[in-house]
Amino acid sequence: MGIKTERIARDKAYFMNPEPKRVKQVICMRHDLNMRRGKQIAQGAHASMSFLCRRLQAQGTMSLSDFSETQQAWLTGSFAKVCCRVNSEEELMEIYEKAVAAGLEVHLITDSGKTEFHGQPTRTCLAIGPDDAAAIDAITGHLQLL
């Protein structure tokens, strides 16, 4: 199926569904590390991009059909992202474990420590999704926005 045909089919399905599914990605950032703002942005970008990069590294190539319908909706839509804060590594890992147990795609980022953290590899953030907003909210809905 060509790109134009895929787009027409996707658009038709979107408009026939009276209530489109809310899809988002949530990035949870450790607030206790007091990272510089630029460092936070870079770490969050690593987390968000891991959704694509890890798959590309494993498969070598990708196409839109390699993704679930929900992920396709996110990739072809608004790329909605929400950034939340956690206050410790323990809280970050608790969110990570809950997301994994719920069957959500989650990417945990460990910084190498070369520019901050005194040379110590440090878990800085994670990204959950993209997936159904309600499924992610069940795990992260209580967190404060960053």
Secondary structure, DSSP 8 states (H G I E B T S, - for coil): --HHHHHHHHHHHHHHSSS---EEEEEEEESTT---HHHHHHHHHHHHHHHHHHHHHHHS---GGGS-HHHHHHHTTT--EEEEEESSHHHHHHHHHHHHHTT--EEEEEE--SSSGGG--EEEEEEEEEEEHHHHHHHHTTS-B-
